[in-house]
Amino acid sequence: MLSLSLLLLLSLDDRALGAWRFLPAESRYESAPAPRQSQRQWVADGDWVRFLHDGVSADGKPFHTEFRARYDGKPYPFTGGTLYDHVALFWRNASRLDQVFTKQGAVTVRARRTISRDGRRMTIDARGKGFRNKLVYERLPLP
């Protein structure tokens, strides 16, 4: 018998699944200097979703962050970040996902990820104490 979370994942049709490249000219960073490069991947992983984020910071250092979570609003470990150590995903619809990031149990960032109607752009509106970032990504073609 399939688990409820697997049935939910299969029925969600997350339009963000795939790889995305950062568009700095269309983005706005207030929390820190924008990265030189950034690529995000959302990958279905059974009844979970895996998020992988690789890039090069503004000062030229490579970085990697990731998490594995369900769309159930519960906190899951987030590795590689400095502003947070857990993330909770709140499913809204196939084009919208809300995320709450915490560090040691305190909310540090709230973000809304939306996918454009044509599926080619992902926008992340992230808000934390004293900042609001608007991150824009374009979908990369499948290999």
N, C-alpha and C positions, 0 to 999 in steps of 0.2 A: 504494500500500500504506500502511495506517495505521501510524503509529509506535507503538512499544510503550508510550510514556508516554501517548499519546492513547487507546489501548485501555484502559490502566489507569484514566485519568480517567473514561472513559465507563462503566467497570464499577464505579467506586467508589460512585456514588450518595451524594455528600456531603450529609448532611441539614442542614448549616449554610449551604448556599447560600441567599442572600437577605439581607434587612436586619434589623438587631437594635437595640433601644433599651435603654440602661442602666437598671437598677433599683437606685438607690442604697440604698434602705431594706433591700434583701435582700443587699447586697454588703458586703464588708469590705476596706478599704484599709489596709495597714501601711506601704507604701513611700513614700507621699506623701498629701496630702489628695485625696479623691475628686473627680473632675471634676463640674462642675455638670450637664453634659450630655455624652452620648457615644452615638454611633451607629456601628455596624460593619456592613460589607457584605462578603460573600464572593460572588464572581462567577466563574462558569466562563468561561475565556478560551482556547478551543481546548484544547490539552493542558496548559494552565496553570490556576492559580487566581489571581485578583486579590483582594487584601484592601485595603479602604479604611476608614479610621477618622477620623471628624470629631467635634469636640466643643468644649466650652468648659471650660477648666481651672477649678480651685477659685478662682483669683484673677481670673477673668473674661476670660481671653485665649483666642481661638479657636485650635484646633490641627488639624493634618491629618497623618496618617501613612499609609503604604501600602507594599505590596510585591507582587511578581508572582513566583510560585514554582511548583514541582512538588512532588508528594507523594513525593519520592525521598530525603529525608534529606540532601540537599546544601544548602550555604548559598547564599542569594540575597540581594541588596541590600535593605535596609529603609531607607526614607527618612522623615525627620521625627521620629525618636525621639532621646532623649538617653541611654538606657540601653543601646542596641544599634544596630548598623549592618548586621547580617545576621540572617536567620532560616532555619532548616531545619525542614521539615515531615515528620513521620513518621506515615503512615497506619496506624491500628489497625483501625477498622471504620467503618461509615457514621455512627455516633454519636460516635466518639472520634478525636481527633487530638492527637498530642504535638508540641510546638514547642520548639525550642532557639534561644534568642537569644544572639548574641555581639556583642562590641564589640572591634575590633582583634584578632580571633581568640580571645578569652577568653570563656568562657560566663558570661553575666550573669544570665539568667533561663531557667528551664525552666517550661513551662506545659502543662497538659492541658485541652483544650476538649472538653466533652461536651454532647450534645443530649439533652433529656428524651425519654422514650418517646412522648409525644404530639407532640413536635416544636415545642413552643411556648416552651421555655426553653433558653437556652445558658448553661452555667456554665464559667468559666475559673478554674482553680486555678493561680496563678502564684507561683513561688518564686524568690527571689533571695537574695543575701547579707544576712541579717538581717531578711528579711520574707517574708510569705506573704499574697498577696491572693486574695480570692474575689470574682470579678466575676460578676454575674448579669444576663442580658439577656433580653428578651422579643422574640419574632418580630414584625415589623411586617407588616401585611397587604400583599399584592401590589397595586400601583396598578391 
